[in-house]
Amino acid sequence: MILAFTYLHVCLSFSLVVHKSILDVMLDYNNKLAQLRAGKSSKSKFLIAKFKSEDSLNGWKVRQGTYFQDVIASKYDGGMDAKFEFTETGQAVFSGYVFTRGGYVELSKKLSLPLGSTLDRYGGLVLYLGGNGGSYVIIPEAGPSADTTQSKLYFFRINTKVGFCRVRVPFSSFRPVKPDDPPLDAFLVHTLTIRFEPRRRRPIEGSAGMKQDPRSFKLIFEYIKALHTGQETYFILVSCTGLGVKPNRREQVLKAKRASEDSLRRSGLGYTVIRPGPLMEEPGDQRALIFVDQGNKISQGISCADVADICVKALHDSTTRNKSFNVGNIVTQNFIPSMAALTET
């Protein structure tokens, strides 16, 4: 029994080391390419903001507001406040709380790009953030810079992890606030806003194991860049849901798998995480049921051939980028559902 447990521990540790080694190689390769390009092409990331000193906070404004302007809402005005400061530890921190019903606070800046530089040469945004597990909304404002009354607002919600992570948002993911407005034209983006609005959910567990009020927030900014267009390094990780693993070993297996997933998400590489149910050695029949980040609801096994087929499909389907999902076979339908229904995790 002790030998079996030791063998399992060694295998899991080896698997985690292999995943991290592959990530390191891919990151080194990307860094060398970036040094060669040196910002001379659209394949280089374009620096929008880097928060390395107190001066780097200039131009960023903290604002607050509410979605409800009625008498009833005023009865639930519990107050809200926010600040953006450069701390003694050298971090740019946006923090505060929103106890008001329908309230929000936001951090906004009018972009000042170098002459001749426009965001339409790029494919999206990448933010390096230190979060507390909260949810935020990124809001680009686009329109003629000379007449902001014609500007249109777009939005995309991001979820942060406890700790630092890179968040990638393609421009195609932004949706207009007004449904009748046209898709976002990155060429016309002139203002960028990051908004916090409390959502109804369970208290967040902090790094020290203490519960945090979801109406409070803290977000550390390292940088905001425009992400290059075209092909990029892409990593598909086959993880697991934990089913099919003996109960006395499941927690250890899942811990190693989740560590690999977190390492990949924070690497900045494009990724897709696939968590199959128990693998079965049988012919693939293309009968897969896809759940979005709902590992506890996967009870079906899945053939290895179907997992391989899903991996190949993910390579050619841009809607699976930077997302995680669980898969298992069903026996009532002969199809693989569209991956366009997936949401980012």
SULTA-V892712 format. One line per field, one symbol per residue. ss: DSSP state (A for helix, B for strand, O for the rest). phi: phi as a letter, one per 20 degrees, with the letter a starting at -180 (. if undefined). psi: psi as a letter, one per 30 degrees, with the letter a starting at -180 (. if undefined). A space follows every 10 residues. Layout:
BEGIN
ss->???
phi->???
psi->???
END
This chain:
BEGIN
ss->OAAAAAAAAA AAAAAAAAAA AAAAAAAAAA AAAAAAAOOO OOOOOBBBBB OOOAAAAOOO BBBBBBOOOO AAAAOOOOOB BBBBBBOOOO OBBBBBBBOO OOBBBBBBBB OOOOOOOOAA AOOBBBBBBB BBOOBBBBBB BBOOOOOAAA OBBBBBBBBO OBBBBBBBBB AAAOBBOOOO OOOOOAAABB BBBBBBOOOO OOOBBOOOOO BBOOOBBBBB BBBBBBBOOO OOOBBBBBBB OOOOOOAAAA AAAAAAAAAA AAAAAOOOOB BBBBBBOOBB OOOOOOOBBB BOOOAAAOOO OBBAAAAAAA AAAAAOOAAA OOBBBBBBBO OOOOOBOOAA AOOOO
phi->.fffffffff ffffffffgf ffffffffff ffffffflme cfeefdfebc edbfffefne decbabedcd fffffdeenb abbcbdefen ceddbqbcde fmebcbdcbe fceggnecff fderdcddcd ddnedcdece dcqfffbffe fcdcbbedde dfoebeddcf ffefdffege ffgfdffefc bccdddcfdf afgeeffene fdffedbbcd ddacceefen fbfccddedb enfneggfdf ffffffffff fffffefnff bbdddffgfc ebgfdlcddd ddlcgfeece ebffffffff fffffdcffe flccbdcbfc ddcdadgfef efcfc
psi->eeeeeeeeee eeeeeeeeee eeeeeeeeee eeeeeeehgf lffkkkjekk iflefffkfk kkllakfkhl eeeffgjfll llljljlfgh kjkjlaljfk kgllllkkkk kjllkfklff flfakkkjlj lgglklkkjk kklkffiffg lkkllkklkl ljaklkkkjk fffkkkejff lllkjffgkf kkkjkkkkkj llkkklfggk kkkffllkkk kelklkklla klkkkkkjbl ffkfkkeffe eeeeeeeeee eeeeeffflk lkkkjlakkk ilkkghikkk ljhieffjfk lkkeeeeeee eeeefgjfff khlklkklkl gfkiljlkff fllk.
END
